[in-house]
Amino acid sequence: MSLLSYLLLAATAACCFTTLFALPMDGVVANSNCQCVTTTSSIIPARLFQRIEILPPGAHCRKTEILITKKDNKTVCIDPEAQWINKVLTRVMSKRSAKESAETTAA
């Protein structure tokens, strides 16, 4: 091989490795630690809920994630844009604030 061939090979290898191992400016690979790879908009009846988790965007993942753990211990990722989940969350938050205000009044 000629010197030119070696130089081209080295330049190509350098480009490939920097592309493979490059990190964004903040040092976090985008969406590397998101819990939800796929989401669903399908309605899950509230009677099956064991726990609802809302994970806001942050260093772990750049999108809001809503995880529902059902009573059978299966976790389902819900599309945050699904209308039914927003209604459920509004209902839960209003019940929670009503309970907190009742506890404050009783104390």
C-alpha positions in Angstrom: 0.0 0.0 0.0 1.1 3.5 -0.7 1.5 6.3 1.8 -1.6 8.0 0.5 -3.6 4.8 1.1 -2.4 4.6 4.7 -3.3 8.3 5.3 -6.8 7.8 3.8 -7.3 4.7 5.9 -6.2 6.5 9.1 -8.3 9.6 8.3 -11.4 7.4 7.7 -10.8 5.4 10.9 -10.4 8.6 12.9 -13.7 10.0 11.6 -15.5 6.8 12.3 -14.3 6.5 15.9 -15.0 10.1 16.7 -18.5 9.7 15.4 -19.1 6.5 17.3 -17.8 7.8 20.6 -18.8 11.5 20.5 -21.0 12.8 23.3 -23.2 15.8 23.2 -22.0 19.0 24.8 -23.6 18.2 28.2 -21.9 14.8 28.4 -25.1 12.9 28.4 -26.2 10.6 25.5 -29.7 11.7 24.5 -32.4 9.5 25.9 -29.8 6.9 27.0 -31.6 6.2 30.3 -35.3 6.7 29.4 -37.5 4.1 31.1 -39.9 4.0 28.2 -38.8 2.8 24.8 -42.4 2.7 23.6 -45.6 4.1 25.0 -49.3 3.4 24.6 -52.4 5.5 24.5 -54.7 2.6 25.4 -56.9 3.2 28.4 -56.0 1.3 31.6 -58.8 1.1 34.1 -57.9 2.9 37.4 -58.9 -0.2 39.4 -55.8 -1.9 38.0 -53.4 0.9 39.1 -51.0 0.2 41.9 -48.8 3.2 41.3 -48.4 6.1 38.9 -44.9 7.7 38.4 -44.3 10.9 36.4 -40.7 11.3 35.5 -40.0 14.9 34.2 -37.5 15.6 31.6 -33.9 15.8 32.9 -30.4 14.4 32.6 -31.8 10.9 32.6 -34.1 11.4 29.7 -35.2 14.4 27.6 -38.9 13.7 27.6 -41.6 13.4 30.2 -42.4 9.8 31.0 -45.5 8.4 32.7 -45.2 4.9 34.1 -48.2 3.0 35.6 -47.4 -0.1 37.7 -50.4 -2.3 37.7 -51.6 -4.6 40.5 -50.0 -7.6 38.7 -46.6 -5.7 39.0 -46.4 -5.1 35.2 -45.3 -1.6 34.3 -46.8 0.2 31.3 -45.5 3.4 29.8 -48.2 5.8 28.9 -48.1 8.5 26.2 -48.1 11.8 28.1 -50.2 13.3 25.3 -53.1 10.8 25.8 -56.2 12.6 27.0 -57.3 10.0 29.4 -54.1 10.0 31.4 -54.3 13.8 31.8 -57.9 13.4 33.2 -56.7 10.8 35.6 -53.8 12.9 36.8 -56.1 15.9 37.2 -58.5 13.8 39.3 -55.6 12.4 41.4 -54.1 15.8 42.1 -57.5 17.4 43.0 -58.2 14.5 45.5 -54.7 14.9 46.9 -55.0 18.7 47.4 -58.4 18.2 49.0 -57.0 15.6 51.4 -54.0 17.9 52.3 -56.2 20.8 53.0 -58.5 18.7 55.2 -55.5 17.5 57.1 -54.2 21.1 57.5 -57.7 22.2 58.8 -57.9 19.3 61.3 -54.4 20.0 62.7 
